[in-house]
């Protein structure tokens, strides 16, 4: 608080004491006059304090904006240093001391094994890019982790029994204690190699970054989709339900799934399965898939359950049978994401040298585990054979 306000606060306290003393001495008129002075001092303090708070808020906002500018500037420097490092590997040129210092700072605490660490802002954009229309990652529970392995304790679902009646002065009976299971995770290395031409590397830093972001995000999304669908199949193997009518679908959501799970459930299928569902009508001749009021481009099953349509390439139809996964994937599956990306360059070997190529190796680490196997049910739709022309 400024000195001026502190002095004014001291005057207010002194004036309060003066008013109190005058009133105790029955000097009422003098006490009233002193009280008016006290009111003016208080009003003055309030006005000045409001100005002080506004100035403080503006100062904080300016500092915050300045920090944002500095962060943006640092991010651009990191991205430029990152691309310059890639270029130096291919052209065998010397990287500047400034870029080297930035890269060393970026790599601190990471396990890049001598590779190039992806700049923080680029990593964030890659994360956003991989969340396209056909991404399943947002449907499961994603838990960022900072260690390569660990465990989680999960409460197991059990039959719920009520407390029993107890007579007066009778002993309390023992009740069944909660049951838990331990889920261990161990992040695994995933990655691939991208071959790029010297011409691309000689392009602008922005174009190189854009190309790498698109490639990495696409591969990351495909990897996560594959792992999620594989885990969903592992959970439901041997428990598939044949779906031939509307009632079969209702049985899944009304009976097979717990009511609490059904409330937050959705449906995942491919183009073939979606096409089958989209043609189904109720007894009044109305299509059962209706537009979602919140998302006009999406549809709901029975007006309740959102539908995620994947391409037939992502989720395949096998032997004329289209899969549909019903339930809450966030309850069923957890993806443990190490959120670490690293990149290495290689220009050695005839396959690179003769064709003027560079190999960019990208790796990341994650693991996926089932948590509640009863939170998902797999249905199978038998499609009508395609008529030959």
N, C-alpha and C positions, 0 to 999 in steps of 0.2 A: 504494500500500500504506500502511495506517495506521502512525503512529509507533510504536505498541505492538508491531506485528508486526516492524517494522524493528529495534527494540531487541532483541526476542527472537531474531531471526535473527543479530544480532551476538554474543549470548551463546552461541548454538549453535556458531557458528564458533570462538569462543574456547575453548569446552569441547572441541571436536574437537582443537584444537591441544594442549590440556592432556593429553588422553588419549594422543595421539601421543607427546608428550614423556615422559610417565611410562612408557610402554611401552619407549621407547628407553633409559630409565635403569634398566630391569629392575625397576621398582616395579610389579609386576604387580597386587597386591591393590589398591593405590591407583588404578591404571589402570582396574581393573574397577569400582571404586566411582564413578570419574569417568564411566565409560561409562554406568552406570545413570542418573546425573544427566543425561547427554546424551540418553538415551532419553526421560526424562520431559520435558525441554525440547522435544524433537522432537514428542512426542505433543501437548503443549500448543500448539505452533505449528500443527500440523495441524488441531486442533479449532478454534482461533481463525480460521485461514485459511478453513476450510469455512464458518464463520459469515459471514466477510467476503464470500465469493463469493455466498452466498445473499442477503445484503443488497444486493449490487451487482446481482444478477439481478432482484430485486424492484424496485429503483429503475429499472432499464431498462424493465421491464414497465410500471411506472406511467407513465413518460414516454411510452412507446409508446401506451398506452391514452388518455392525455391528448391526444396528437397526433391519434389517431383521432377523439376527440370534437371537437377543433378542426376537423379536416377535414370532419366531418359537418356541423358548424355552418356552416362556410364554404360547403359545397355547398348547404345549404338557403337561405342568403342569396343565393347566385348564382341559384338557381332562382327565388326570389321576385322578385329584381331583373329577371330575364329576363321573367317574366310581367307585372310592373308596366310594363316598357318597351313590351310589346305593347299593354297596355291604354291607355297614354298616347298611342300612335299613333292608336288608334281614337277615343278620347274627347277627343283634343286637350288633355289635361290635362298639367300639368307634372310631370316625373319628379323624384324627390327627389335631392338632392346625393349621398346615400349610395348609392342605386341607380346613379346615373350613374358614381360612382367605381368601383363593382364591375364595371359593364359595360365601362368603359374598361380595367380590369385584365384582364378576360376576353378582350377583343379584341386585346390586345397581341400583335403578331407575326403576326396572322392577316390574311387577305385578304378581309375581309367586305364591302368596298366600302361602308362606311357602314351596313351592316345590323346585325342582332343576332346575336351569336355564341351558339351553343347551349352551355349549361353543361356542364362536363366529365362530371358524374354523369348528366345526361340523355342525353348522347351515348353513354355506356357502356351505359345501359339500352336505347337504341335499337338498338345493335349486338347485344345479347342477344336482343331481341324479334324481330329479322329472321331469326333462326336457327330457323325453325319446321320442321315435318315436311317441307314441300315446298321447303326452301331447298337450293340447290346450292352455295352459297358454301363450306360446310365440306368439300366434296368436291374443290375445286381448291386450288392453292397460292396463298395470299393473302400478299402482301408489302407491309407498310406502308412508305410512302415519304414523305420530307419535302420533296422537290423536285417541280416541275411536270413535269420531263422527266429522262431519264437513260438508261442502257444497262446490260445485263448480258452477260457473256461466258459462253456455254454450250458444253460439250464435245459434239461431234456423235458419235453412235454410228457405229461402223465395224466391218468384218469383222475379227475377231481372228485374228492369225496368230502362231504360236509362234516363239521364237528358233530359229535354225538351228544345226546342229552346227559347231564350229570346231576345225580341226586344230591341233596343237601349233605354236606360233610363227607361226600364220597370222593375217592381218588380220581384224579384226572387221568384218562387213558392216554397212552402214547399214540401219536399220529405219525403217518409216514412222512419222512423227511424228504426235501427236494433232492432230485437226482441230477447230477451234472456229468458232462463229458468234456474231455480235453481235446482240443483241435490243434495239432501241430502244423506249422507252415514252414516251408523252406524255399525261399525265392530261387527260381531257376533262371539261367541265362537264356535269353532269346535274342536272335539277331539274324543278320543277313548282309550280303555284300552287293553294293551298287557299283557298276562299272560306268564311269563317265569319261567323256572325251576331253582332250586338252582345250578344245574350243569353248566348252562349257566353263571350265576352270578359268579361262581367260576373260570370261564375261564379267559383268558388274557384280559387286558383292550382293546387291539386292536380289538380282536374278538367281544367283547361286543359292542364296538362302531360301528363296521361294521354292526352288526346285527340290532342295533337300527336305524342306518342311512337308511338302506335298507327298514326297516319296515315303518319308519316315512315318508320317501320320497314317497313310494308307496301309502300310505294312503292319503298324501297331494295331490298327482297327481290325484288320483281318485276323491277326494273331489272337486278339482278345475274343472276337466272335467265335473263332474255332474252339478256344479253350472253354468258353461258357457253354456252347452247344454240346461239346464233348462231356462236360460235367453233368449237364442236364440229362443226357442219355445214360450216363452211369447211374444217376439217381433213380431213373425210371425203368431201367432194363428189367424185363420180365413182369412189369406191372402196367403195360400199355393197355389202354381202353379203346375198343373199336367204336368209332363214331359213325352211325348211319342215319340217325334222325335228330331232330331238335331235342327230343327228350333225353338222348344220350348226352348231349352237351349240358342240359340242365342238371342231369345226375352228377356230372363232374363238379359243377359249382355248388350245387345244393347239398351233395352227400359226400363225395370223395374228398373235398377240401374242407378244412375246419372253417366254421363261420367267420372267425376272426381273420383268417387268411383270405377267404373269399371276398371280404370287404375291400381289400387292397389288391385284388388280383387283376391280371391282364392276360391276354392271349397272344402267343407268338406262332406264326405260321409262314409258309412260303407263298409264292404266287399261285401255285396250284390249289393249296388249301384255302387261300383267301378267295379265289375265284369260286370254289365250291360253296363257301359260306355266303358269299355275296349274292348267290342265286337262290338261297333258301328263303322260303316264304312261310308265314304262319297260316293258320286256318282261315284268316280273313283275306289272304292273298297279299299281305304286306311283307316286304323284305325285312328280314330280322336284323340286318345290319343298318344302323341309322347314323347319320352324321353326328359327330360330337359337337354340342353347342359351344364348347370352349375352344375346339380346334376343328373348324369346318372342313379341313382337308382330311381329317381322320374320322374313323367310324367306331361305333360301339356295338358290342354284342349284347342283345337283350336290353339295350339302353344303359348298361352298367359297366361293361368290361372293355377297356381300350384294346385295340388290336394293333400289333406290330407286324407289318408285312415285310418279309425279307425276300430277296431274289432267290430264284431256284438254284443259282450258283452258290449262294451262301448256305442255304438250307435245302438240301437235295430231296427230291421225291424218289423213293426207291421202290422198284417193283410195283409201280402204279399206286403207291400208298404215300399220301402226304401227311407229314407230322404236324401236330398242333400241341404246343406246351401251354398249359393253363396253371395259373397260380401266381404267387408273389416271389419273384426271383431274388428280391432283396433279402427275404427271410431264408431262402433256400441256399444261396451261394454267396460266398465272400471272396473277393479278389484282393489279395495282399500285394500292393504295388510299392516297389522299392523307389519308384520315381527317379531312377538314375539312368541317364542316357550317356553313352560315350561313343566317340567316333575315332577310327584309325584310318590312316592312309597307307596305300601300298602301290608302288609303281614298278616293282621288280618282277622279273619273270618274262618269258617270251610272249605269253598271252597278253600282257599289258604293253610291253615295249614295242613289239611289232605292229600293234594296232593303235599306238598312241593313246592308250587308255590309262586311267587311274582307278584303283579299287578303293571304294569307301566302305569300310566295315562299320555297321551300326549294331550296338547291343544294348539291351535293357534287361531288367530283372523283375520277375513277378511270380506269384504262385496263386492257385485257385483251389478252394476247398468247399465241400458241401457242409452246410450248417444244420438246416432243417429239411430232411428228405421228404417230409410229409407236406411241405409247402408248395410242391409242384407235382402236377399230373400230366402224363403224356397221352394224348389221344392220337388215333390213327384213322385217317379218312381214306377209304378205298375209292379211288376215282373210276369213273366210267372209261372203258377203253376208247382211245381216240379212233374215230372212224377214218378209214383210209379212203382217199379220193379215187 
